[in-house]
Amino acid sequence: MSEGALVLFSGGQDSATCLAWALDRFERVETLGFDYGQRHRVELECRADFRAALPQRWQDRLGADHTLALEALGAVSDTALTRETEIAMTDSGLPNTFVPGRNIVFLTFAAALAYRRGLRHIVGGMCETDYSGYPDCRDDTIKALQVALNLGMESRFVLHTPLMWLDKAQTWEMAESLGGAPLVRDIVERTHTCYLGERGASHPWGHGCGECPACALRAKGWMAYQSRRLRADAPAP
């Protein structure tokens, strides 16, 4: 496409895959990260390194990077992502890693920035398949928000969620289909998804504590991805 896109790029696996997806499709791609006081703020520090490692064919399309400070979101959120507290389930049936309104706020600010930058397409890593039950990751939420943003800004934004119906193994497969083994390696080595923000330990699937829900989901997806690759490579009987 000849149009431009803005990618919500946190520095994690999903948003890195979405960035590659957008660069494969749009002529100009800018990125946007949010600093809302998250415990895993180290993810923001990974963004520049990952962008710099992208191949030249994508560097030619890669535009400006933006970071917006949203301390107010962290201030009003009493969650395990914005407080030093143990990750657990709540009485509502949602994990206490759910930050109420986060994706709604993110996409609203993204649309405001896209409006100013002349970008019609907004890309996010929301997923309703392998996720923690967050209501603002659901497809219905994103569709409703697209309608509201277009009405409220008199625009024609298109909200893209390329991972919406993929499990984590399929997300790894998408990365491989877009950038081959080098992109998969860069996602493993240069992104960060662990909720606790632990960067030290290195696993086959990437850095992290290895125990939080984000690490567990990523590790499970990696194992399924590797298993599928082995089956695909196995000689026919």
N, C-alpha and C positions, 0 to 999 in steps of 0.2 A: 504494500500500500504506500501511497505517496504522502499520507498524512503522518502527523506526529503523535507520540504517545508519552504519557507520564506513568512510570511504574512505581508503585509503593514498594520500596526496596529497604527492608529492615536490616539486611545482612545475614539472614537465615537461609536455609535450604530452599524453602518454597518460593520466597521472593527472588532468590537468585535464579531459580529455574524460570520464573515468570519474566525476569529481565532478559534471559536468553530467548525466550519465546517471542517477546516484543521486538527484540533486535532482529530476529529472523523475519519479521513481518512489516515493520514500519521504517520509514525513511529517516526519521529523527526520533530519538528516544531520550528522555530525561528521567532522572530518578529522584525519589523523595523519601526521606527517612524522618522519623519522629522521636524526639527525646522527651519522654513523659515521666522520667524518674524510674524507669524499669530496672529491676534488680540485674537483669542480664544486659545492661547497657553496653557491654563489650561487643554486642552484635553491631552496634553503630561503628565501632572502630574497625570492623572487618570490611566495611563497605568499600572504602577506597582501594584496598588491596585487591579485592575481587574485581572491581571495575578495571583496575590497571592490568590485570592478567587476561582480560578478554582478548580474543584474537583480533587482528587488524581489520578483518572484514566487518567486525562489529564496532571496533573503535571508530571507524569512519562514520558510523551512525549515532554514536553515543554523544549525547549532549550534556548539559549542565546537571550537576548534582545539588540537591537542596536538602537542608535539614531544618525542621521546624521544632521549636521548643514548646512543649505543651505541658508545663509543670502543673497547670490547673487540673488536668486529667488525672495525674498521679495523686494530687492533693485530695481530690474528692473520692478516690478509689481506695477501699480498704480490702486489698487483695494480696495474694501471695506473690504477685508479680511486682507490686509496688511497696510491699512491707516485708520486713524480716520475720516471716512466719512460716510454719510448716505447711506444705501443700497437702490439702485434704478436700474431701467432698463436703458440701454444705447441705443444709436442710432443704434447699430448693432443688437438689438433685444435680447441681452444677458444681464443678470443681472451683475452689477459691482462687484459681488462676484466671478466672473470667473477669475481665475489666469492663464493667458495664459501659456501653456506648462507645467503646474504643474504635471499632471499625466504622461506625457511623460518623464519629468525629474525624477519623482519618480521611475518609472518602469526601467529607464535606470540605475539609481544608485542601485536599488534593484537587477537587473541582475548582475551588477558588484560585489556586495556583495555576491550574491548567487553563482557566479562563484568561488569566493575565498573560500566560506564555503562548497562547494560541494553539493549545493542544486539545484535540477532541476526544482522544481515546485514553482511558484510565485503566490501568491493569493492576489487579490485586491477587494475592495468593490465597484468598478465602476458599475453603474446601468443606463440603458437607459429607464427604465419604469417610476419610480417616481424620477425625477431629474429636475434640473433647466435649462436644455438645453445645458449643457457644452459639446462642441464637443469632448473633450478628454475623455468623459465617454462612448462614443458610442462603440458598439461592433466592428464596422469596424475599428475604431482607434486601439483598443486593438489587433485585429487580424493582422493588418498591422505592429504594433510595435513588435509583437512576431516574425514575419518574419524578420524584420530588426535586432532585437537583436540576433537572431540565426545566421544570416548571418555575422553580425559584430563581434560576439564573437566565431564563429565556435562551436556553442553549440546546445543543444536540449532542451531549456527551454520550459516549458508549462505555459502559463499565464492563470490562472483560475479566473473567475469572477462569483461566484455562485449567486450573486444577480442581474445579468444583466437583467433578464426578470421578476423580482419580484417587486410588489409594496411594500410600507412600511408595510402594514398589513401582507403581506406574509413573509416579513423579520422577523417580530415578531413571526409569526407562525413557521418559520424555527428555530428560537432560542428555542422555546418551544419544538419542535420535537427533537432537539439536546441535550438539557440539562434540559428540564422540567421547572417548575415554579422557581426553584432556579436560573437558568441561566437568565430567563427573569427578575427576581428581581435584579440580579447583573447588568444587562445592564441598567435597570432603575436607580439604585442607584449609580453605580460606573463608568459610562461612561459619556462623555460630547459631545454634538453635536451643541450647540448654537453658532452661528456665532459671537455674541457679547462677548462671553466668560463669561457670567454671571452664576456663580455657586451657588449663594445663594438660589434662589427660587426653590422649589421642587414641581413638578407636578406629576400627576399619571403616566406620560410617561417619567419623568426624570427631570433633572435640566435645567434651561435656562430662557431666557427673556420671552418666550412665544409668541413673536411677529415676530421675524426674520423669513426668509423663511425656515431655517433649523428646527426651533422649530415648525412652522406651519405644515410643512410636517410630522414631527415626531408625533405631536399630532393628526393629521388627521389619520395617519396610526394606531396609538394606538386605537383610537375610533372605526375604522373599524375592527381591530383585536378583540377587546372586543365584538363588535356586533356579529361577526361571531362565537365567542365562546359561546355567549348566545344562539344563534340559534341552534348551535350544541348540546348544553346541554338541550334544551327544550324538554319536553316529546312529543312523537308523538301524534297527535290528534286522 
